[in-house]
Amino acid sequence: MNEEGPGDEISSQGGDPGGGGAPFDPDAVHAKYLAERDKRLVEGRAAIRDLTGDGVFARYQDDPFTPFQHRDRIRDDVDVVVIGAGIGGIVSGAELRRAGIAKIRLIDSAGGIGGTWYWNRYPGVMCDVESYIYMPLLEDLDYIPSRKYAFGDEIRSHLERIAEKFDLVRDALFHTVVERSEWDESDARWVLHTDRGDEIRARYVVMAVGILNLLKLPDIPGMELFKGRSFHTSRWDYEYTGGDMHSPMTNLADKAVGIIGTGASAIQCVGPLALSSRHLFVFQRTPSAIGERNNRPTPPDFAQPLGPGWQRERMGNFHSVLDGQSVPDLVDDGWTHHEAKVWSPRFEPGLSPEEFMLRAEEQDFEIMEQHRRRIDQIVEDPEVAEILKPYYRYLCKRPCFHDEYLPAFNRANLTLVDCPAGIERVTEEGLVCNGRAFSLDCIVYATGFEPEVTPFPRRAGHDIVGRRGVRLADKWADGPATFHGMMTSGFPNMFMMPAPGQQSVVTVNATFLNVEGAEHIAETIRLLDQRDIRIVDVRPEAEAAYVDGIVGSFRDVSAVMEACTPSRLNNEGNPKAMNPKSGAWGGGRGDLFGWLHMLETWRRAGDFEGLEIS
Ligand code: NDP
């Protein structure tokens, strides 16, 4: 196994959870965690600017990377329209090609292939899931990523190559927004209208709109007043900053820059920003838990022992480790060390439920202590170190992994601003936090994306109208209702890529879910075509039974999550409001292998049980 695996830096102070560190005093820990939570549980913390039709802020979504080109409107009739050209859309397209589908149109609002990897080009952008399991179809492309964690441009180029290989680019429509999808029963077609005046008819539609597609701007008083430059991390303004993803942003040498947010995006770009700016102010509401990254080039002999199917096996292995199974840890990183222990705690048998909960809490505490000690080891100023320490359970927030973020706080040109209650307001000159004004030339919003549980119809960004004129947004007004997490009754010939909050399963490696979902959808369409079936819909009773299964296995963990610092994982401090219909197959985060087995068995049976076909 890898001898330099993440976690070693903290093991110098106690090794894997269980050794060394501060003793676990449950009452003291609860009191500290709750006090830190309460600082952040302020009213309106989750308020966002709704960019739909927002005259002032809609520009934050504009594409700074590819010039808009005029084209004639299109009217045609294809086999499948795939909405979205990110990983989900591209692997869907690839699998549909493999299934023999001839006419496929990808449609995306971006100017090219890549989805989240098209938009996110901020300095330092990198995937924090191992590239060998995250970058899809490596075996098809005969490609081995250059390092364990790939930078964004390598991922984007790889996705472009997949799209070329499977001939998905020629017919793709970029800078095109679908405004309405409507089922036409008379013709057994979906009819899609776009903002470019297109009318595209399709036998099938695959919604691969992604889960990080709606950039999130907080609603801070005065945002429209700021006279300097401001942008979101997912639309990096290199025209203003100079430089690029890998080279210094020379235009910032005389600029004071403020970055709002300290999540997965911010921690990757703070280092490069600090190197380039005259001064960088990091406005932190909640500190992230930053584990070691230990990125490294792919060893020259990496591919040597790999046989056919190695990538899918490695993806499965990663999830098995997170599931707590006793298998070799091939990926061997912070996810498999820490997240696995928290997801799937394993203790000696015979513990009572109370003892189990206490042991799980203690283990979580020890993992967090390791993260806090790491900060003390790296950050020289004890006051700054204290502000950077995350005081909550590891399971409360998505963990981060980075090796250059914490050292940046030792730089003289970086100031950490502690604002647990959030930014107070924006002024013409800059930001105000805790009553103190900061004068800035530039504000970077590293404030993330609308959460996965954002209702799918909103993420799809347009009206989806099924049989008898029913809008999906209305049908799902009180939560999703699906069959297998990929189809919904009354919307024939429509598939949705599986996604968290949508009755499939939750995974750390979203690519795994995309690849499996794409295969299921493509194989289902292939089987339907083989039998000359023109219309396929979900039987209402089959959908009801599937939804009952989801709701019935929903585990109410609100008691634990309520004590968490507010985050999207606990519905911003309101876990009781979590909708059981947004749960996963098998309860909790879902039983991924059970779900995949169920899908495969269903496909193999070949009788389309639960579907109404004509
Ligand atoms: P996040 O949602 O993780 O972080 C947003 C940050 O903005 C948080 O620190 C948040 O504080 C802060 N914030 C939001 N509103 C305010 C406000 N009003 N005042 C002050 N601070 C505010 O967004 P990211 O873009 O960092 O990441 C989003 C997701 O993207 C990740 O969860 C991950 O799924 C994905 N991602 C994945 C990467 C990868 O390598 N695979 C890399 C980057 C992103 P608070 O924490 O208090 O809410």
Boltz pocket constraint, residues with backbone or C-beta under 6 A from the ligand:
constraints:
  - pocket:
      binder: B
      contacts: [[A, 40], [A, 45], [A, 47], [A, 126], [A, 127], [A, 128], [A, 129], [A, 212], [A, 218], [A, 219], [A, 220], [A, 260], [A, 261], [A, 262], [A, 263], [A, 264], [A, 265], [A, 266], [A, 283], [A, 284], [A, 285], [A, 286], [A, 287], [A, 398], [A, 419], [A, 420], [A, 421], [A, 422], [A, 423], [A, 446], [A, 447], [A, 448], [A, 449], [A, 566], [A, 567]]
      max_distance: 6.0
